[in-house]
Amino acid sequence: AALALDNGLARTPPMGWLHWERFLCGTDCAADPRRCISEQLFVEMADRMAAEGWRDAGYEFICIDDCWMAPTRDKQGRLQADPKRFPSGIRKLADYVHSKGLKLGIYSDVGNKTCAGFPGSYNHYDLDAQTFASWGVDLLKFDGCNSDSLELLAEGYRRMSLALNKTGRSIVYSCEWPFYLRPVQQPNYTEIKQYCNHWRNFYDVYDSWSSIKSILDWTALHQDSIVKIAGPGGWNDPDMALVIGNFGLSWDQSVTQMAMWAIMAAPLFMSNDLRHISPAAKCLLQNKEVIAINQDPLGKQGYQIAKDKNFQLWERPLSGRAYAVAVLNHQEIGGPQNFTFSLTLLGNGLACNPACSIRQVLPASRDWGVYSWISSLSVEVNPTGTVLLKV
């Protein structure tokens, strides 16, 4: 079954831009045209992505989230874009996005209504998949609101996967399946990976440190059940949105989100305003060394290997017998703190045997030199910050 459904996509975690968290469900274009979910917003973001280095850094998808639809389907039963906010239609928008060397993502829901109350895909899976394919859509984010039962939820996720594959168009399939299952039962990740390219596990990310911290804590707590399933073609999504460049995170917290999403092999979808972003945030989000860790072809997700007071030590196996290592300081009071650990902890004792070179990637790039297997490393980390190393 897995081979039959494998669409050959998402060999590395997908990267792009998404309108949800930053733009939410703004539908009043008369009152606030610059923040409204509209054709204009996506055209402007596509222009920025192509012109300002985002596409070249690897961010290839520009994704429409909830609230793009008209309140009702058309006379043929097909989903339609809101005619005032998307006057040219989704097909024309997809053509424009493609002309910029980018790909278009869209949103629907497994239930009879989306989370915001627009028409869902229940009982229309084949028709909606055909519609999206005919428009030239490249990714579907499929939410899980308003499904009457867990059986219907699971059936809907399976059916949409089959329907997308049947169109013959390459469409990355982003699921929320395990997030909606978890309150009631343990998700079957083996089955979910047969149908989905990435799947969300946790609550919506907010533009706040408490949100980022709760996602990291949840991931560490459940790593035994989720890390092993991730790999080329299917990824755990801790809620994809990178909120770097918005309002809620300090610089050190922004570094932590970027570093830890790379360690977790998470999809990297920014949700910010690329028309108004600081040079520092842009530099962090376009950091080639961090993106290379996230996109490493070995495709293994990282995990927490040690915890001591306020510190966490994470590692991610990389190709070429390398490792990405993150030292995270959870403390929210005081100044920088030092964390010292033995290099024998890394890679089950093999990462530095008999010696290894160490390079700091974040918060700034610099070489640390060569260390022997029995060395200890002392790392100074700011409160709520992370030091990301490549070993």
C-alpha positions in Angstrom: 0.0 0.0 0.0 2.8 2.4 0.9 4.5 1.9 -2.5 1.2 2.3 -4.3 0.5 5.6 -2.6 4.0 7.1 -2.6 3.8 10.2 -4.7 7.6 10.6 -4.9 7.4 14.1 -3.3 8.9 15.7 -0.2 12.2 13.8 -0.3 13.4 16.6 2.0 11.1 18.7 4.3 9.1 21.2 2.1 9.9 24.9 2.5 7.9 28.0 1.7 5.6 30.7 2.9 2.2 30.4 4.5 -0.4 33.1 5.3 -1.5 31.6 8.6 -0.3 32.7 11.5 0.6 36.3 10.4 -2.5 37.1 8.3 -5.1 34.8 10.0 -8.5 35.1 8.3 -8.7 38.7 7.2 -11.5 39.0 4.7 -12.3 42.8 4.7 -10.2 44.1 1.9 -11.9 47.5 1.9 -10.9 48.1 5.5 -7.4 46.6 5.4 -6.2 45.8 1.8 -2.6 45.1 2.9 -3.6 42.4 5.4 -6.5 40.8 3.6 -6.4 37.2 2.3 -6.5 38.1 -1.4 -4.9 37.6 -4.8 -2.9 40.8 -4.2 -1.3 39.4 -1.0 0.0 36.3 -2.7 1.1 38.1 -5.8 3.1 40.5 -3.7 4.6 37.7 -1.6 5.5 35.8 -4.7 7.3 38.9 -6.1 9.3 39.2 -2.9 10.2 35.5 -2.7 11.5 35.6 -6.3 13.4 38.9 -6.0 14.8 38.9 -2.5 16.6 35.5 -2.3 13.9 33.4 -0.6 13.3 31.1 -3.6 17.1 30.7 -4.1 17.4 29.8 -0.4 15.0 26.9 -0.9 11.6 28.4 0.0 9.6 27.2 -3.0 5.9 27.0 -1.9 3.6 30.0 -1.4 0.6 28.7 0.4 -2.9 29.9 0.8 -4.5 28.8 4.1 -8.1 29.0 5.3 -10.6 31.7 4.2 -9.8 31.9 0.5 -13.1 30.4 -0.6 -16.5 31.8 -1.5 -19.1 30.9 1.1 -20.8 28.3 -1.3 -19.7 25.9 -4.0 -20.6 26.7 -7.7 -23.5 25.2 -9.6 -21.3 22.2 -10.6 -20.6 21.6 -6.9 -17.0 22.8 -7.2 -15.1 24.9 -4.7 -14.6 28.5 -5.9 -12.4 31.4 -4.7 -14.1 34.4 -3.2 -14.7 36.5 -6.4 -14.0 39.9 -4.8 -10.7 38.9 -3.1 -9.5 36.6 -5.9 -11.0 38.2 -9.1 -8.7 36.4 -11.5 -9.3 32.9 -9.9 -6.8 30.4 -8.5 -5.7 29.1 -11.9 -4.4 32.6 -12.9 -2.7 33.0 -9.5 -1.0 29.6 -9.9 0.2 30.6 -13.4 1.7 33.8 -11.9 3.3 31.9 -9.0 4.8 29.4 -11.4 6.1 32.2 -13.7 8.2 33.3 -10.7 9.7 29.8 -10.3 7.6 29.0 -7.3 4.8 26.5 -6.4 1.3 27.2 -5.1 -0.2 25.6 -2.1 -3.9 25.6 -1.1 -6.1 24.7 1.9 -9.2 22.5 2.4 -10.7 20.4 5.2 -11.6 16.8 5.6 -15.0 17.8 7.2 -18.1 19.5 5.8 -16.7 22.9 6.8 -13.2 24.4 7.2 -12.1 25.6 10.7 -13.3 29.1 9.7 -16.7 27.9 8.4 -16.1 27.8 4.6 -17.1 24.8 2.5 -15.1 21.6 3.4 -14.3 18.6 1.2 -16.5 16.0 2.9 -18.2 13.9 0.1 -16.3 15.9 -2.5 -12.8 14.4 -2.2 -12.4 13.4 -5.9 -14.0 16.5 -7.3 -11.9 18.8 -5.1 -8.7 16.9 -6.0 -9.5 17.3 -9.7 -10.3 21.0 -9.2 -7.0 21.6 -7.4 -5.1 19.7 -10.1 -6.9 21.6 -12.9 -5.9 24.9 -11.2 -2.2 23.9 -11.1 -2.0 23.5 -7.4 1.3 22.0 -6.0 0.4 21.4 -2.3 -2.7 20.7 -0.3 -2.9 21.5 3.4 -5.8 19.3 4.5 -7.2 20.3 7.9 -9.4 18.2 10.3 -12.1 20.4 11.6 -15.8 19.5 11.6 -15.5 15.8 11.0 -18.3 13.9 12.7 -16.2 10.9 13.9 -12.6 9.5 14.0 -13.7 6.9 11.4 -14.8 9.6 9.0 -11.7 11.6 9.7 -9.4 8.7 8.8 -11.5 7.7 5.8 -11.4 11.3 4.5 -7.6 11.6 4.8 -7.2 8.3 3.0 -9.6 9.1 0.3 -8.1 12.6 -0.4 -4.7 11.0 -0.7 -6.0 8.5 -3.3 -7.9 11.3 -5.1 -4.8 13.5 -5.4 -2.7 10.6 -6.7 -5.4 9.8 -9.2 -5.2 13.3 -10.8 -1.7 12.5 -12.1 -0.5 15.9 -10.9 2.4 16.1 -8.3 0.6 17.5 -5.2 2.4 17.5 -1.8 -0.1 16.3 0.8 0.0 18.0 4.2 -2.2 16.4 6.8 -3.4 17.3 10.3 -4.5 13.7 10.9 -2.6 12.8 14.1 -3.3 16.2 15.8 -7.1 15.4 15.7 -6.6 11.8 16.7 -4.3 12.4 19.7 -6.9 13.5 22.3 -8.7 10.2 21.8 -6.1 7.6 20.6 -2.5 7.1 19.7 -2.0 7.8 16.0 -0.7 5.0 13.7 2.2 6.8 12.2 3.1 3.9 9.9 -0.4 4.2 8.3 -0.3 8.0 8.2 3.0 8.0 6.4 1.5 5.7 3.7 -0.9 8.5 2.8 0.7 11.9 3.8 3.9 13.8 3.0 3.9 15.6 6.3 1.5 15.5 9.3 0.9 18.0 12.1 1.2 16.7 15.7 0.5 19.7 17.9 -1.5 22.9 18.3 -1.2 26.0 16.1 2.1 27.8 16.6 1.6 31.3 18.0 4.0 34.3 17.8 5.3 33.7 21.3 8.1 32.0 23.2 5.6 29.9 25.3 4.2 28.4 22.1 7.7 27.5 20.7 8.7 26.1 24.1 5.5 24.0 24.4 6.1 22.5 20.9 9.7 21.6 21.8 8.6 20.1 25.1 5.9 18.0 23.5 8.3 16.8 20.8 10.9 15.7 23.3 8.2 13.9 25.4 6.8 12.0 22.4 10.1 11.5 20.5 10.1 7.7 21.0 6.9 7.4 18.9 7.5 10.0 16.3 11.2 10.3 15.4 11.6 6.9 13.8 8.8 7.3 11.3 10.2 10.6 9.8 12.2 10.3 6.6 12.2 11.1 2.8 8.6 11.4 1.7 7.1 11.9 5.1 7.8 14.3 7.9 6.6 15.2 11.4 5.2 18.8 11.4 5.5 20.4 14.8 3.3 23.1 13.2 5.2 24.3 10.3 5.0 28.1 10.7 8.3 29.9 11.4 7.2 33.1 13.2 10.6 34.7 12.9 10.3 38.3 11.7 7.1 39.0 13.5 6.6 40.5 17.0 6.6 37.8 19.8 10.1 36.3 19.8 13.4 37.9 21.0 16.5 37.4 18.8 17.6 34.4 20.9 14.2 32.8 20.7 14.2 33.3 16.9 17.5 31.6 16.7 16.1 28.8 18.8 13.1 28.3 16.5 15.3 28.2 13.4 17.8 25.9 14.9 15.3 23.5 16.5 13.1 23.2 13.4 16.3 22.3 11.5 17.1 19.6 14.1 13.6 18.3 14.0 13.6 17.9 10.2 10.4 20.0 10.2 8.8 21.6 7.1 9.9 25.2 7.0 7.0 27.5 6.1 7.5 31.1 7.2 4.4 33.1 8.3 5.5 36.7 8.3 5.3 39.8 6.1 8.1 39.6 3.6 7.3 43.2 2.6 8.3 44.3 6.1 11.1 42.1 7.6 14.3 43.1 9.3 17.6 42.4 7.7 18.6 40.2 10.8 15.4 38.1 10.5 15.9 37.7 6.7 19.6 36.7 7.3 18.6 34.1 9.9 15.8 32.6 7.7 18.1 32.5 4.7 21.0 31.0 6.6 22.4 28.4 4.1 24.2 26.3 6.8 21.0 25.9 8.9 18.9 25.2 5.8 21.4 22.5 4.7 20.9 20.8 8.1 17.1 20.9 7.7 17.4 19.6 4.1 20.1 17.0 4.8 19.5 14.1 2.3 20.0 11.3 5.0 16.5 12.4 6.2 16.7 11.5 9.8 14.9 13.6 12.5 16.8 14.8 15.5 16.0 14.0 19.1 16.9 15.0 22.7 19.8 13.0 24.2 20.3 14.7 27.5 18.6 17.1 29.9 20.2 18.9 32.9 18.4 21.6 34.9 17.6 24.3 32.3 19.6 22.8 29.5 18.7 20.4 26.7 21.1 18.6 24.4 19.7 17.5 21.0 21.4 15.8 18.1 20.5 14.9 14.5 22.4 12.4 12.4 23.5 13.9 9.0 25.0 12.5 5.8 28.7 12.1 5.6 28.9 10.7 9.2 28.2 14.3 10.6 25.9 15.4 13.3 24.0 18.6 14.0 24.0 19.3 17.7 21.8 21.9 19.5 22.3 23.1 23.1 19.1 24.8 24.3 18.9 27.0 27.4 15.3 27.0 28.8 16.1 29.5 31.5 14.2 32.8 31.3 16.0 34.7 34.0 19.5 36.0 34.4 22.3 36.0 31.9 24.2 33.5 29.7 25.0 30.1 31.2 27.6 27.5 30.4 26.7 23.9 29.6 29.5 21.3 29.6 29.1 17.8 28.2 31.3 15.0 27.1 31.6 14.4 23.3 31.2 10.7 24.1 27.5 11.5 24.4 27.2 12.2 20.7 26.2 9.6 18.1 26.2 6.8 20.7 29.8 7.5 21.4 30.8 7.3 17.7 30.4 10.9 16.5 33.9 12.0 17.6 35.7 8.7 17.7 38.7 9.1 17.4 38.4 12.9 16.7 36.0 15.4 15.1 36.0 19.0 13.9 33.3 21.2 15.3 31.8 24.3 13.7 29.3 26.7 15.3 26.4 27.5 12.9 24.2 29.6 15.2 23.9 32.2 16.6 27.0 33.1 14.5 29.2 31.0 12.2 32.7 30.1 13.3 35.0 27.2 13.5 35.8 25.7 16.9 38.6 23.4 15.8 39.3 19.7 16.3 38.5 17.7 19.4 39.3 14.2 20.6 36.8 11.6 21.5 37.3 12.0 25.2 37.1 15.8 25.2 34.4 17.8 27.0 32.8 20.8 25.3 31.7 23.9 27.2 29.0 26.0 25.4 27.8 29.4 26.6 24.1 29.9 25.8 21.9 32.9 26.3 18.5 32.5 28.2 15.9 31.0 25.8 18.7 30.7 23.2 20.3 27.9 21.3 23.8 27.2 20.1 23.7 25.0 16.9 26.8 23.1 16.1 27.9 20.8 13.2 30.2 18.0 14.3 
